[in-house]
Amino acid sequence: MTPLLALLITAIYALCMIIFGIGFNRIPTFKTKQTKTKTRFSILIPFRNEEKNLPQMLSAIAALNYPEEAFEALFINDASTDHSVKIIENFSANSSLDVKILETERVSVAPKKDALTTGVKHAKNPWILTTDADCIVPELWLTYFDSYIQENNPNVICGPVKYLQKNTFLSRFQEFELLSLMSITLGAFGLKTPFMCNGANLGFKKSLFLQINGYRNNNHIASGDDVFLLESALSISKTKVHVLKSDAAAVSTSPEKTWHNIVQQRIRWASKAASTKSSINKIVGLVVLLMNVLLVCLTPLVLTQKINLFFALGIFAVKLILDYRIITKSAVLFNSKIQTHTYLISGILYPFFSTFIAAYSFFMPYKWKDRRFFK
């Protein structure tokens, strides 16, 4: 690799991050207005062996500040072998909320897509909200979605997701990545070229799901329920796919506790990249990958004297500064604090981690919910 090629990759990466930053600023932070609630929601929560996480999710559902008659919570069981079902049954028996347990109707190699399809089939309300059993939904979650729907009449709403802050390096490392992804997601919407969303906080009309035949065109891919639904919705109407930029509507989830789990999760995320139809998704993914590969290559290039040490440090510094600026945008939105020293260590390690995941995902299967999946 020549210095000129290294400069070119860095320049393209810098341009992408700057443009996404501009797009992020174009999306106004949404503030709900005091209006009469109108929207009825069906909340879909697929679960498999989530007995440790369900109590906090159920508590969050119970604490929702929204008329009880205007929403239902459908928990879709994906062959759990622990006490998950019993926990939900006990909650339902002692609550006035409309809570049901459904059994996933398996029709494909994609368990979560089958679970969500089952949920939509049995949902009684016109708007669907999806989240995960290991998440915590905010008190005003439905209020913000309802207000946004009344003001904008969208088909799809992509909501924000954040990590519960924990003071460990492993959790901070994951948080930086998610903050970056959220900034790019919002930035892409601001540029009117959306290509990412997160199924942990996603809303859509039931009628739209039926119109696009759900996940019928991508049921052969285990992951990607959120991105593929987004792509299908965009093919129907780009102007009807929106993003909700608000900390009050952000769903929180816990970071993975081990490096092994992080690797498996990231491989699962990467496995859907090759099947996406979005050109912008593929281009941005390639640019980010090339930048990370470049940083991994800097050490051998310096050792073989093909690149000057100060030149290499300059490229690394540019990457760290650009990433810090894009991460800070979502950090401010979510009132998250960035520890500079932790960020610097993460920034140095991340290119190696990202390159490893990219290479590994091309050849190896991944494990999710005690099941092994192949690309």
Buried (B, 14 or more C-beta within 10 A) or exposed (E): BEBEEBBEBBEBBBEBBBBBBEBBEEBEEBEBEEEEBEBBBBBBBBBBBBBBBBEBBBEBBBEBEBEEEBBBBBBBBBBBEBBBBEBBBEBBEEBEBBBBBBEBEEEBBBBBBBBBBBBBBBBEBEBBBBBBBBBBBBEBBBBBBBBBBBEEEBBBBBBBBBBEBEEEEBBBBBBBBBBBBBBBBBBBBBBEBBBBBBBBBBBBBBEBBEEBEBBEEBBEBBBBBBBBBBBBBBEEEEEBBBBBBBBBBBBBBBBBEEEEBBBBBBBBBBBBBEBBBBEBBBEBBEBBBBBBBBBBBBEEBBEEEBBEEEBBEBBBEBBBEBBBEBBBBBBEBBEBEBEEEBBEBBBEEBBEBBBBBBEBBEEEBBBBBEBEBEB
